[in-house]
Every structure is written in structure tokens, then in C-alpha cells.
């Protein structure tokens, strides 16, 4: 992998997600349409409503050179975020007292589909962590914070 910026990684992921066959099929089956893929952070349509399902790719940080300790070796880190949005109003009643909101599971499955696209790309995620929020009645978001590592081919610092 050549030296790049987080923006370069984001652009490559954007293109990969647009053509992600399994991701598109999952969203079409689960949510009734293919996801909106965006490079940037405006996941809302003109009416101010969430344009779900969506995947937003956000380049956050490029870290190399003196920022990395000698113990970490000659490498570069790129940090990016995926924001996944979906609407899923399915609720399962359990034993008359419990309720299970399917949106949390849908968010995790949506993440797995998007990550598989990225794992198959030129810029493979090395590690990631995610969190799910429910900012609306049937609206869920999954934020996935991803680190990509590459060898620093420029030379030592």
C-alpha cells in the first residue's frame, strides 16, 4: 500500500461501497431499497428526514512520523468513521412483558455487510469498534470507528 491520506482511503471505500453487491442486496431485502452512500456528513434529505438506509464515510485522521512511537514501528495509521443509518420499526413482544426492538440487530447486521466490503478493499480495516444509538422512534444509527494500518515507505523518523 502506498502512502496516502485518510481522504484517499475514504474515497476508495466510497467507491467500493457503491458497488457492494451483498450490501446492496441486504439493504434492498431488509429496508426496501439500496443504501445511500455518502462521502461526508449530511445523511438528511431536503425535508430534514434521515435518508435511511445510508452509509456515510468520514475521513478523520492520518497518523505517521514522529506521532508513532519507536515500538509501533515504521507504519502509518488512517482513522475513519462509518455512520450507518436505518429505519426498522419491528418490535417483538416476549411473554407479555418484554419487547425486543429489531433495529439494534439490524444495525449490527448492516455493519457486518459494510465491513465485509471494506475487508475486500485495497485498504483493509485493521481494528474497529462500534456503537449503536436510537435517536428516533424507529430510527437507528451505528457508528463504526476504524483504523487502517500501512507500512511507512517514506523512511524513518
C-alpha positions as CSV (number, residue, x, y, z in Angstrom):
1,X,0.0,0.0,0.0
2,X,1.4,3.4,-0.9
3,X,1.5,6.4,1.4
4,X,-1.9,8.2,1.3
5,X,-4.2,10.3,3.4
6,X,-7.3,9.3,5.2
7,X,-9.2,11.1,2.5
8,X,-7.7,8.7,-0.1
9,X,-8.9,5.7,1.9
10,X,-12.3,7.3,2.3
11,X,-12.6,7.8,-1.5
12,X,-11.6,4.2,-2.1
13,X,-14.1,2.9,0.4
14,X,-16.8,5.2,-1.1
15,X,-16.3,3.6,-4.5
16,X,-16.2,0.1,-3.0
17,X,-19.4,0.6,-1.0
18,X,-21.3,1.9,-4.1
19,X,-20.6,-1.4,-5.9
20,X,-21.0,-3.7,-2.9
21,X,-23.4,-6.3,-4.3
22,X,-24.1,-8.1,-1.0
23,X,-24.5,-4.8,0.9
24,X,-27.0,-3.5,-1.7
25,X,-28.9,-6.8,-1.7
26,X,-29.1,-6.9,2.1
27,X,-30.5,-3.3,2.3
28,X,-33.0,-4.0,-0.5
29,X,-34.3,-7.1,1.2
30,X,-34.3,-5.7,4.8
31,X,-35.2,-2.0,4.2
32,X,-36.8,-2.0,0.8
33,X,-34.1,0.0,-1.1
34,X,-30.4,0.2,-1.7
35,X,-28.4,2.3,0.7
36,X,-27.4,5.9,0.0
37,X,-23.6,6.1,0.1
38,X,-22.0,9.4,1.0
39,X,-18.5,10.7,1.4
40,X,-19.2,13.4,4.0
41,X,-21.6,14.0,6.8
42,X,-25.1,15.1,5.5
43,X,-27.3,12.0,5.7
44,X,-30.5,14.0,5.6
45,X,-32.7,14.7,2.6
46,X,-34.1,18.1,1.8
47,X,-37.1,17.6,4.1
48,X,-34.7,17.1,7.1
49,X,-35.6,13.5,7.5
50,X,-33.0,10.7,7.7
51,X,-32.3,9.3,4.2
52,X,-32.1,5.7,5.5
53,X,-30.7,3.3,4.9
54,X,-27.4,5.2,4.5
55,X,-23.6,4.8,4.8
56,X,-21.5,7.8,5.4
57,X,-17.7,7.6,5.1
58,X,-15.8,10.2,7.2
59,X,-12.1,10.6,7.0
60,X,-10.8,11.5,10.5
61,X,-7.1,11.3,10.9
62,X,-3.8,10.3,9.2
63,X,-1.1,9.5,11.8
64,X,2.6,8.9,10.9
65,X,6.1,10.1,11.5
66,X,7.0,11.3,15.0
67,X,3.4,10.7,16.2
68,X,4.2,7.0,16.3
69,X,6.5,5.6,19.0
70,X,9.5,3.5,18.0
71,X,7.7,0.5,19.5
72,X,4.9,0.9,16.9
73,X,7.4,0.5,14.0
74,X,7.5,2.2,10.6
75,X,3.8,2.5,9.8
76,X,1.0,4.9,9.1
77,X,-2.4,4.8,10.6
78,X,-5.6,6.0,9.0
79,X,-8.7,6.6,11.1
80,X,-12.1,6.8,9.6
81,X,-15.7,6.5,10.7
82,X,-18.6,4.8,9.0
83,X,-22.0,6.1,10.1
84,X,-24.8,3.7,9.2
85,X,-28.5,4.8,9.5
86,X,-31.6,2.7,9.2
87,X,-35.3,2.7,10.0
88,X,-36.7,-0.5,11.5
89,X,-39.9,-0.4,13.4
90,X,-40.2,-4.2,14.1
91,X,-40.8,-4.9,17.7
92,X,-41.2,-8.4,19.1
93,X,-43.3,-9.0,22.3
94,X,-41.9,-11.5,24.7
95,X,-44.0,-13.1,27.3
96,X,-46.4,-10.2,27.5
97,X,-43.9,-8.1,29.5
98,X,-40.8,-7.8,27.3
99,X,-40.2,-6.0,24.0
100,X,-37.3,-6.6,21.6
101,X,-36.5,-3.8,19.1
102,X,-35.1,-5.4,15.9
103,X,-33.4,-2.2,14.9
104,X,-30.4,-3.0,17.1
105,X,-29.8,-6.4,15.4
106,X,-30.4,-4.8,12.0
107,X,-27.8,-2.2,12.8
108,X,-25.2,-4.9,13.7
109,X,-26.1,-6.9,10.5
110,X,-25.8,-3.7,8.4
111,X,-22.4,-3.1,9.9
112,X,-21.2,-6.6,9.1
113,X,-22.3,-6.2,5.5
114,X,-20.5,-2.8,5.1
115,X,-17.3,-4.1,6.9
116,X,-17.2,-7.1,4.5
117,X,-17.0,-4.7,1.6
118,X,-14.1,-2.8,3.3
119,X,-12.3,-6.0,4.2
120,X,-12.3,-6.9,0.5
121,X,-10.9,-3.5,-0.5
122,X,-7.4,-2.3,-1.0
123,X,-7.5,-0.5,2.4
124,X,-8.4,-3.3,4.8
125,X,-9.5,-2.3,8.3
126,X,-7.1,-3.5,11.0
127,X,-9.3,-2.8,14.0
128,X,-12.7,-1.3,14.6
129,X,-15.2,-0.6,17.4
130,X,-18.8,0.4,17.1
131,X,-21.7,1.8,19.0
132,X,-25.5,1.9,18.3
133,X,-27.9,4.7,19.1
134,X,-31.6,5.1,18.7
135,X,-32.2,8.8,18.2
136,X,-35.7,8.4,16.8
137,X,-38.7,6.1,17.4
138,X,-37.8,3.6,14.6
139,X,-34.5,5.2,13.6
140,X,-31.2,3.7,14.5
141,X,-27.6,4.7,13.8
142,X,-24.4,2.6,14.1
143,X,-21.1,4.5,14.3
144,X,-18.1,2.4,13.4
145,X,-14.6,3.8,14.2
146,X,-12.0,2.1,12.0
147,X,-8.2,2.1,11.9
148,X,-6.3,1.0,8.8
149,X,-2.5,0.5,9.1
150,X,0.1,0.6,6.3
151,X,3.8,0.4,6.1
152,X,5.6,3.8,6.1
153,X,7.5,3.6,2.8
154,X,8.9,7.2,3.1
155,X,11.6,6.3,5.6
156,X,12.4,6.5,9.3
157,X,11.9,9.5,11.5
